[in-house]
Amino acid sequence: MRIIDLSTPVDAGVWEPNPVVHEILSPAEGARHMAEGMRENWGIDFDPDQLPDGELLSLDTLTLTTHTGTHVDAPSHYGTRADYRTGAPRHIDAMPLDWFVRPGMVLDLTDAPVGAVDADRLRRAFDEAGREPAPLDIVMLRTGADRLAGTPEYFTDFTGLDGSATRLLLALGVRVIGTDAFSLDAPFAHMIEKFHESGDHGVLWPAHFAGREQEYCQIERLANLDALPAATGFTVSCLPVRIVGAGAGWARAVALVDEG
């Protein structure tokens, strides 16, 4: 079985609208940190110089949002109420794990301009892929935006889904939709420009807001979808980190390709 990494890294060295802060304690600093913690919390004295080279373990502390790097959006990210259930939408820690290890399907949208594609464009992509998505398939959109990752243009120059396209996938039973772009919706400036032109509130975050009508999750900021050998015939694993009460969780998304 071949494993294809479909994830973008969390990297404090590249541009982000919400910058990542990555603080590192060296193994020597980690030894002193451990000794201080043992003394303050449990009253235990230990001289870190007794350790080989005075070193214990390194320690990384990161400050970032749950939407940095490849991540899965939970239904609670889309709003505080939902039409499909009584009570609040579910957080990422409450989502069923079997949604996130499923047959995958990649749709080629690399010819689409900046903005959003509609349901008719997705139907063309189904034809190119050879079939419609099956219920609970993980459908991923290859837009080519991942080539811009780490630059400001990654957040402004990409293709998303409009409301009709998102609802088409949900009607087919898809519950996890992924994209190699920053967002499943069109870029912010594009949506707001369309709203000012038309006055139509339906052009504002329609892909996300469709999640208020039907429960589903998004995987945003995927990568390497062009490395998949075909549109179908592989399994996607994108298990999100179990963060209690969170609207999203980071994921190491991969495709599992059986080469037997």
TAUR-V694684 format. One line per field, one symbol per residue. phi: phi as a letter, one per 20 degrees, with the letter a starting at -180 (. if undefined). psi: psi as a letter, one per 20 degrees, with the letter a starting at -180 (. if undefined). A space follows every 50 residues. Layout:
phi = ???
psi = ???
This chain:
phi = .eddfddefecfedfcfdgedcdcefgfffffffffffffecmdebefff egmmddcfbdcddaefdemfbdeegffeqecbfebenfffeffdfffffd cbgdbddedfeffgpbedfffffffffffnaffegmgeeceednfffegn cgfgecdbdcdefffffffffenfccddbeefbfefggfffffffffdme ffeelffffffeebfacdddmfbmffeffbfbnbdddbfefedfmeeabf befbdddfdf
psi = pppppkqqqooiirpqhnqppoppprhghhghggggghghhjkpppoiii qpjkqeqrpppqorrijpaprpprhihiriqqhiqprqqqrhiiqphihj nrpqpppokiiqrpcqqahhhhhhhgghiirqqqpjqoppooijhiiipj qhhhihnrpaqahhgghgghhijpioprqjrhqhrrqghgghghghhhjo iiiolhggihiihpprqqoqlrrkhiiphrhakrqpplpqpnopjqirqq qnpqpoooj.
